[in-house]
């Protein structure tokens, strides 16, 4: 079971909303919308995706990493490294 399982429906709803934002961006480009308006919507979609990513990261740390640390051993170290790498990827993006 994944850490986000309890909120799976909420994540799916948010991702579908983001998908709609992306489709809206495509329409804006097709309709030759003003550049700044498109950039504003790109920024909003980016923030929405970042919010999903941070929520998933929080769920991962509070569930998967915490469980692994409680169990101890090499799995605990691997989960901490995995979470650290995920944080590094999010910071770079």
Buried (B, 14 or more C-beta within 10 A) or exposed (E): EEBBEEBEEEBEEBEEEBEEBBEBBEEBEEEEBEEEEBEEBBEBBEEBBEEBBEBBBEBBBEBBBBEBBEEEEEEBEEBBEBBEEBEEEEEEE
